Amino acid sequence: MIVTLLNRRLDRPLGRLLRPLCRWGLTPNLLSVAGLALNLAAAALLANGEFLKGGLLILVAGCFDFLDGIMARALGLQTPFGAFLDSVVDRYSDMALFTGLLLHYAAAGQVGLVGLGAAALVGAILTSYTRARAELLGIRCDRGLGRPERILLLAAGALFDVMPAFLGILAVLGHGTALWRIAITWVGARRKMAAAGSPAAASLPRWVEEARR
């Protein structure tokens, strides 16, 4: 969430810097695909136990992911397919990075870390899925751990060779965010039903209303 707010503040100045690159044929979609390629390479490095190189490559790939949205918004290049592609590429990248870690720990016989990595991966998937499903219902649901923060935590864990601790953090924050978004969506759906006069919309408990504010 913090990185997303920073991203919006940098739209205009970075957009001006990126404008000349459009003349060379660079597009937001190309940046998205390039970021995926870099993340696949980073995943291979993580699987091979080369965490320092993998962490650096994750940061570089993150810059591409950071810039594709800025270029699209600042230069008026946003398209429905571009948004779709960016989301799909992000999911591929997330799963590739976590899979690289799982392969590394499995090869080393570290069953506990395989389980921890799997928990973090499921948390990452659920944070994205809950938001997507909520938005289909017309409910804004962007609270909690976002993808930019998740990528920064992964990169930090690799760079400082403390990945197990950061996987634990990612697992807790990922599932915590998913549960938070489920609660937000439940409240939002009940409010929509109440506004539509649906008899199925029971009154909300006070603690739920207070948590929503």
Secondary structure, DSSP 4 states (H G I P E B T S, - for coil): -HHHHHHHHTHHHHHHHHHHHHTTT--HHHHHHHHHHHHHHHHHHHHTT-HHHHHHHHHHHHHHHHHHHHHHHHTT---HHHHHHHHHHHHHHHHHHHHHHHHHHHHTT-HHHHHHHHHHHHHHHHHHHHHHHHHHTT-----S--HHHHHHHHHHHHHTT-HHHHHHHHHHHHHHHHHHHHHHHHHHHHHHHHHTT-TT-PPPPHHHHHHH-
